[in-house]
Amino acid sequence: MNDELLHIPEEEYQDLIRPYTDAMNNVRMRLEVLNKDYRKKNNNYPIHFIQTRIKKRASLEKKLMKKDLPVTVEAAADNIRDIAGIRVICYFEEDVYAVAERLKQQQDLIFIRERDYIQNPKDSGYESYHVIYGVPVYHVDGMEYFPVEIQIRTIAMDFWASLEHKMYYKFEGNAPENIRRELKECADLVGFLDRKMMAINEEIQKYSDEEEE
Protein backbone atom coordinates (compact mmCIF):
# COMPACT_ATOMS: atom_id res chain seq x y z
CA MET A 1 0.00 0.00 0.00
CA ASN A 2 1.41 3.40 -1.00
CA ASP A 3 1.77 6.19 1.55
CA GLU A 4 -0.79 8.35 -0.27
CA LEU A 5 -3.43 5.67 0.35
CA LEU A 6 -2.91 5.61 4.10
CA HIS A 7 -5.80 6.97 6.15
CA ILE A 8 -4.29 7.03 9.64
CA PRO A 9 -1.93 9.97 10.15
CA GLU A 10 1.58 9.00 11.23
CA GLU A 11 1.32 10.92 14.50
CA GLU A 12 -1.91 9.13 15.45
CA TYR A 13 -0.37 5.78 14.52
CA GLN A 14 2.66 6.45 16.74
CA ASP A 15 0.40 7.44 19.65
CA LEU A 16 -1.60 4.24 19.11
CA ILE A 17 1.32 1.83 19.11
CA ARG A 18 3.27 3.36 22.00
CA PRO A 19 1.44 1.51 24.83
CA TYR A 20 1.33 -1.67 22.74
CA THR A 21 5.11 -1.47 22.44
CA ASP A 22 5.33 -1.10 26.22
CA ALA A 23 3.05 -4.12 26.71
CA MET A 24 5.07 -6.18 24.22
CA ASN A 25 8.35 -5.32 25.94
CA ASN A 26 6.76 -6.20 29.27
CA VAL A 27 5.96 -9.70 28.03
CA ARG A 28 9.37 -10.13 26.44
CA MET A 29 11.04 -9.31 29.76
CA ARG A 30 8.79 -11.85 31.55
CA LEU A 31 9.75 -14.53 29.03
CA GLU A 32 13.46 -13.80 29.39
CA VAL A 33 13.20 -14.01 33.19
CA LEU A 34 11.19 -17.22 32.89
CA ASN A 35 13.83 -18.72 30.61
CA LYS A 36 16.69 -17.88 33.00
CA ASP A 37 14.76 -19.17 36.01
CA TYR A 38 13.88 -22.37 34.16
CA ARG A 39 17.57 -22.85 33.43
CA LYS A 40 18.47 -22.39 37.08
CA LYS A 41 15.87 -24.91 38.31
CA ASN A 42 15.84 -27.46 35.48
CA ASN A 43 19.33 -27.11 33.99
CA ASN A 44 18.09 -26.28 30.49
CA TYR A 45 16.53 -23.47 28.50
CA PRO A 46 13.05 -24.04 26.98
CA ILE A 47 13.28 -20.94 24.74
CA HIS A 48 15.65 -20.78 21.76
CA PHE A 49 14.91 -17.15 20.87
CA ILE A 50 12.20 -14.48 20.96
CA GLN A 51 10.99 -12.22 18.15
CA THR A 52 8.80 -9.15 18.60
CA ARG A 53 6.90 -6.99 16.16
CA ILE A 54 4.40 -4.13 16.07
CA LYS A 55 1.95 -4.24 13.17
CA LYS A 56 2.93 -1.65 10.59
CA ARG A 57 0.56 1.15 9.70
CA ALA A 58 -0.19 -0.20 6.20
CA SER A 59 -0.82 -3.72 7.54
CA LEU A 60 -3.10 -2.34 10.24
CA GLU A 61 -5.14 -0.39 7.71
CA LYS A 62 -5.34 -3.37 5.38
CA LYS A 63 -6.69 -5.54 8.21
CA LEU A 64 -9.28 -2.92 9.17
CA MET A 65 -10.47 -2.70 5.56
CA LYS A 66 -10.60 -6.50 5.30
CA LYS A 67 -12.88 -6.51 8.35
CA ASP A 68 -15.01 -3.72 6.83
CA LEU A 69 -14.15 -1.45 9.75
CA PRO A 70 -13.40 2.27 9.75
CA VAL A 71 -9.73 2.97 9.11
CA THR A 72 -9.16 4.80 12.37
CA VAL A 73 -7.02 4.35 15.48
CA GLU A 74 -10.22 3.97 17.51
CA ALA A 75 -11.39 1.03 15.37
CA ALA A 76 -7.93 -0.51 15.56
CA ALA A 77 -7.80 -0.26 19.36
CA ASP A 78 -11.31 -1.71 19.72
CA ASN A 79 -11.06 -4.56 17.21
CA ILE A 80 -7.47 -5.60 16.41
CA ARG A 81 -5.88 -7.93 18.96
CA ASP A 82 -2.52 -8.52 17.26
CA ILE A 83 -1.17 -4.98 17.02
CA ALA A 84 1.62 -6.23 19.30
CA GLY A 85 3.00 -9.70 18.63
CA ILE A 86 5.66 -11.96 20.12
CA ARG A 87 6.96 -15.18 18.61
CA VAL A 88 8.60 -17.57 21.05
CA ILE A 89 10.73 -20.29 19.44
CA CYS A 90 11.24 -23.32 21.68
CA TYR A 91 13.39 -26.40 21.25
CA PHE A 92 10.76 -29.10 21.78
CA GLU A 93 6.98 -29.39 21.81
CA GLU A 94 6.97 -30.04 25.55
CA ASP A 95 8.78 -26.70 25.98
CA VAL A 96 5.98 -24.93 24.12
CA TYR A 97 3.44 -26.11 26.67
CA ALA A 98 5.80 -25.50 29.60
CA VAL A 99 6.18 -21.85 28.57
CA ALA A 100 2.44 -21.51 27.93
CA GLU A 101 1.62 -22.97 31.34
CA ARG A 102 3.96 -20.61 33.17
CA LEU A 103 2.44 -17.61 31.43
CA LYS A 104 -0.99 -18.78 32.62
CA GLN A 105 0.31 -18.68 36.19
CA GLN A 106 1.07 -14.95 36.00
CA GLN A 107 -2.03 -13.57 37.66
CA ASP A 108 -1.75 -9.98 36.46
CA LEU A 109 -2.16 -11.07 32.84
CA ILE A 110 -5.74 -11.21 31.56
CA PHE A 111 -6.47 -14.20 29.34
CA ILE A 112 -8.30 -13.21 26.16
CA ARG A 113 -8.07 -16.13 23.72
CA GLU A 114 -6.01 -19.18 22.82
CA ARG A 115 -5.79 -21.39 19.75
CA ASP A 116 -3.81 -24.60 19.85
CA TYR A 117 -2.75 -25.35 16.27
CA ILE A 118 -0.37 -28.04 17.51
CA GLN A 119 -3.12 -30.32 18.76
CA ASN A 120 -5.39 -29.09 15.94
CA PRO A 121 -3.20 -28.11 12.95
CA LYS A 122 -4.61 -25.96 10.15
CA ASP A 123 -5.48 -27.68 6.89
CA SER A 124 -2.25 -26.31 5.43
CA GLY A 125 -0.24 -28.19 8.05
CA TYR A 126 0.55 -25.07 10.10
CA GLU A 127 1.32 -25.79 13.75
CA SER A 128 1.78 -23.29 16.56
CA TYR A 129 0.27 -22.37 19.91
CA HIS A 130 -1.36 -18.92 19.94
CA VAL A 131 -2.53 -17.04 23.00
CA ILE A 132 -3.58 -13.43 23.56
CA TYR A 133 -3.21 -11.75 26.95
CA GLY A 134 -4.17 -8.35 28.22
CA VAL A 135 -0.95 -6.87 29.63
CA PRO A 136 -0.92 -4.09 32.24
CA VAL A 137 0.71 -0.83 31.18
CA TYR A 138 1.12 1.86 33.81
CA HIS A 139 0.79 5.55 32.97
CA VAL A 140 1.21 8.67 35.09
CA ASP A 141 -2.55 8.82 35.60
CA GLY A 142 -3.38 5.12 35.90
CA MET A 143 -3.12 1.63 34.44
CA GLU A 144 -4.66 0.08 31.33
CA TYR A 145 -4.50 -3.36 29.73
CA PHE A 146 -3.34 -3.83 26.14
CA PRO A 147 -3.56 -7.09 24.17
CA VAL A 148 -0.41 -8.91 23.05
CA GLU A 149 -0.56 -11.97 20.81
CA ILE A 150 2.02 -14.62 21.71
CA GLN A 151 2.86 -17.39 19.23
CA ILE A 152 4.82 -20.29 20.71
CA ARG A 153 6.28 -22.96 18.44
CA THR A 154 9.27 -25.25 18.00
CA ILE A 155 12.28 -24.53 15.79
CA ALA A 156 10.98 -27.07 13.27
CA MET A 157 7.49 -25.53 13.23
CA ASP A 158 8.97 -22.08 12.72
CA PHE A 159 11.19 -23.34 9.89
CA TRP A 160 8.15 -24.68 8.02
CA ALA A 161 5.93 -21.67 8.77
CA SER A 162 8.58 -19.17 7.63
CA LEU A 163 9.14 -20.93 4.31
CA GLU A 164 5.41 -21.51 3.80
CA HIS A 165 4.73 -17.81 4.34
CA LYS A 166 7.51 -16.81 1.94
CA MET A 167 6.23 -19.14 -0.79
CA TYR A 168 2.55 -18.34 -0.32
CA TYR A 169 3.28 -14.61 -0.49
CA LYS A 170 4.19 -15.03 -4.16
CA PHE A 171 0.71 -16.47 -4.84
CA GLU A 172 -1.13 -13.97 -2.58
CA GLY A 173 -2.76 -16.87 -0.73
CA ASN A 174 -3.86 -18.73 -3.88
CA ALA A 175 -1.14 -21.31 -4.36
CA PRO A 176 -1.76 -24.15 -6.88
CA GLU A 177 -3.11 -27.40 -5.45
CA ASN A 178 0.13 -29.31 -6.07
CA ILE A 179 2.11 -26.69 -4.11
CA ARG A 180 -0.36 -26.85 -1.19
CA ARG A 181 -0.19 -30.64 -1.22
CA GLU A 182 3.61 -30.71 -1.16
CA LEU A 183 3.77 -28.12 1.64
CA LYS A 184 1.34 -30.23 3.67
CA GLU A 185 3.60 -33.25 3.13
CA CYS A 186 6.55 -31.17 4.35
CA ALA A 187 4.53 -30.18 7.44
CA ASP A 188 3.96 -33.87 8.18
CA LEU A 189 7.70 -34.51 7.89
CA VAL A 190 8.44 -31.58 10.20
CA GLY A 191 5.98 -32.99 12.73
CA PHE A 192 7.71 -36.36 12.54
CA LEU A 193 11.10 -34.67 13.01
CA ASP A 194 9.83 -32.78 16.06
CA ARG A 195 8.56 -35.96 17.69
CA LYS A 196 11.76 -37.86 16.82
CA MET A 197 14.02 -35.16 18.24
CA MET A 198 11.95 -34.94 21.42
CA ALA A 199 12.19 -38.73 21.87
CA ILE A 200 15.98 -38.56 21.46
CA ASN A 201 16.14 -35.70 23.96
CA GLU A 202 14.13 -37.73 26.47
CA GLU A 203 16.52 -40.66 25.97
CA ILE A 204 19.53 -38.39 26.57
CA GLN A 205 17.87 -36.99 29.69
CA LYS A 206 17.29 -40.52 30.95
CA TYR A 207 21.02 -41.27 30.67
CA SER A 208 21.87 -38.01 32.43
CA ASP A 209 19.51 -38.83 35.30
CA GLU A 210 21.02 -42.30 35.66
CA GLU A 211 24.54 -40.82 35.83
CA GLU A 212 23.49 -38.38 38.56
CA GLU A 213 22.04 -41.26 40.61
Beta strands, then each sheet from edge to edge (+ up, - down):
strand 1: 47-54
strand 2: 84-90
strand 3: 110-116
strand 4: 129-139
strand 5: 142-154
sheet 1: 1+ 2- 5- 4+ 3-
end
